Structures are given as C-alpha cells and as structure tokens.
Amino acid sequence: MISRSGFGKNNLSGDASYRSFTPTTLLPNPTITLNNEGVALLIEANKKLALLDGLSSRMPNMNLFISIYVRKDALMSS
C-alpha cells in the first residue's frame, strides 16, 4: 500500500524475510529560491563543515569524543 508518506516493502523470503519502510521523496513546497544572502550563508556553512571534517580526521577515537557530548546533552536535558 502506497501512501503519501511512503510504502512498506517485503524484503528477502523465508526465515530471513523482513519488512522495511521506504519514504516518498520530499519536494520543497513552496519551491526554494536563493538570493545573494542565502547563497552566502550556504557557502559559510559549507566552509564550517569542511573545517569540522578536517578536524575530525585528527581525532584518534571519534566515537568516544561524540559520546561525551551525547551524555552531556542527555544530562542537561533531563
């Protein structure tokens, strides 16, 4: 059955069978229009992501580093 949000799909067969959900593509409504300010913000965000990616490659154990902040956030929000 296909709905607006997506559809369920049977995968494999026999004992290994399982169902998965495939969402429909999301089209922006209304359409996205970028002006000069929006483009400048996207460029700045891309620069920050590139910097973060470069710094993360220097971390010896990224999962441990991230888990510290996940725990901190969980503690602060509880």
NUSE-423748 format. One line per 2 residues: their letters; for each residue x, y, z of N, C-alpha, C. Coordinates in steps of 0.02 Angstrom, whole numbers, plus 50000, padded with zeros to 5 digits. Layout:
REM NUSE-423748
a	X:Y:Z:X:Y:Z:X:Y:Z  ... $
This chain:
REM NUSE-423748
mi	50042:49941:50000:50000:50000:50000:50044:50063:50000  50033:50106:49953:50072:50168:49947:50030:50224:49977 $
sr	50061:50262:50021:50028:50320:50050:50070:50382:50034  50048:50438:50059:50084:50500:50046:50152:50500:50079 $
sg	50159:50466:50136:50222:50465:50171:50271:50413:50145  50246:50361:50112:50291:50309:50086:50255:50243:50081 $
fg	50293:50189:50079:50263:50123:50072:50306:50070:50107  50272:50016:50128:50306:49959:50158:50329:49911:50103 $
kn	50383:49878:50114:50412:49835:50063:50435:49770:50094  50417:49713:50063:50442:49648:50086:50511:49635:50057 $
nl	50557:49614:50099:50625:49600:50078:50643:49528:50094  50679:49497:50049:50701:49427:50055:50640:49381:50061 $
sg	50652:49319:50079:50596:49272:50087:50617:49218:50138  50569:49180:50159:50582:49127:50208:50595:49154:50277 $
da	50640:49120:50314:50655:49141:50383:50690:49209:50386  50724:49228:50333:50761:49291:50332:50720:49350:50308 $
sy	50655:49341:50297:50615:49395:50270:50603:49449:50323  50596:49510:50299:50581:49567:50342:50547:49620:50300 $
rs	50515:49668:50335:50482:49723:50302:50521:49787:50316  50522:49830:50267:50555:49895:50276:50509:49950:50249 $
ft	50522:50010:50272:50482:50067:50251:50524:50110:50205  50497:50128:50148:50530:50172:50100:50490:50237:50095 $
pt	50519:50292:50119:50482:50355:50116:50479:50383:50045  50427:50421:50031:50423:50454:49966:50470:50514:49967 $
tl	50490:50536:49908:50535:50594:49904:50498:50656:49928  50534:50698:49962:50505:50760:49987:50522:50817:49940 $
lp	50472:50846:49911:50482:50904:49868:50469:50967:49908  50512:51016:49901:50501:51077:49939:50438:51112:49916 $
np	50397:51130:49963:50335:51165:49948:50328:51222:49996  50337:51283:49979:50348:51310:49913:50420:51296:49890 $
ti	50432:51307:49827:50499:51294:49800:50550:51340:49833  50611:51317:49835:50664:51355:49867:50695:51403:49817 $
tl	50699:51465:49836:50733:51515:49794:50788:51545:49837  50847:51549:49808:50904:51577:49845:50921:51646:49819 $
nn	50930:51692:49865:50954:51759:49847:51028:51762:49867  51059:51819:49859:51130:51826:49874:51146:51810:49947 $
eg	51102:51831:49992:51114:51817:50063:51110:51742:50078  51062:51708:50047:51056:51636:50057:51115:51597:50030 $
va	51140:51618:49972:51199:51586:49944:51260:51597:49988  51268:51658:50014:51324:51673:50058:51320:51631:50122 $
ll	51261:51621:50149:51253:51579:50209:51270:51506:50194  51249:51482:50136:51266:51413:50117:51341:51404:50108 $
ie	51374:51452:50079:51447:51448:50070:51481:51448:50138  51459:51491:50184:51488:51493:50251:51477:51427:50288 $
an	51418:51399:50282:51403:51335:50314:51446:51280:50285  51457:51281:50221:51499:51231:50188:51572:51236:50213 $
kk	51596:51297:50222:51664:51308:50248:51670:51279:50318  51620:51291:50360:51621:51266:50429:51619:51190:50430 $
la	51579:51159:50386:51577:51086:50382:51643:51057:50359  51676:51091:50312:51742:51068:50288:51793:51072:50344 $
ll	51791:51126:50384:51836:51133:50441:51823:51078:50492  51760:51064:50507:51743:51011:50554:51766:50943:50529 $
dg	51758:50931:50464:51780:50868:50435:51856:50860:50441  51892:50914:50428:51965:50912:50434:51988:50900:50505 $
ls	51955:50932:50553:51973:50923:50623:51955:50853:50648  51899:50826:50624:51877:50760:50647:51925:50705:50624 $
sr	51960:50716:50568:52007:50665:50544:52068:50660:50590  52079:50710:50632:52135:50709:50678:52119:50677:50745 $
mp	52055:50663:50757:52034:50632:50820:52052:50558:50820  52084:50532:50873:52102:50461:50874:52041:50416:50880 $
nm	51989:50437:50916:51929:50396:50926:51868:50442:50924  51841:50452:50865:51785:50499:50855:51723:50477:50894 $
nl	51710:50412:50898:51650:50388:50933:51654:50405:51007  51712:50399:51038:51720:50417:51108:51709:50492:51117 $
fi	51736:50532:51073:51729:50605:51076:51655:50625:51072  51619:50595:51025:51548:50612:51016:51507:50588:51076 $
si	51523:50529:51102:51484:50501:51158:51487:50546:51220  51543:50581:51229:51549:50627:51286:51496:50682:51280 $
yv	51488:50710:51221:51440:50764:51211:51368:50739:51210  51358:50678:51188:51290:50649:51191:51269:50641:51264 $
rk	51314:50616:51305:51298:50607:51377:51287:50675:51410  51329:50724:51393:51321:50790:51422:51253:50820:51404 $
da	51233:50813:51341:51170:50839:51319:51112:50803:51354  51119:50736:51361:51066:50698:51396:51060:50721:51468 $
lm	51116:50734:51500:51115:50756:51569:51084:50825:51576  51101:50870:51530:51075:50938:51533:51000:50941:51516 $
ss	50976:50895:51475:50906:50898:51456:50860:50858:51502  50889:50820:51548:50846:50779:51593:50825:50817:51654 $
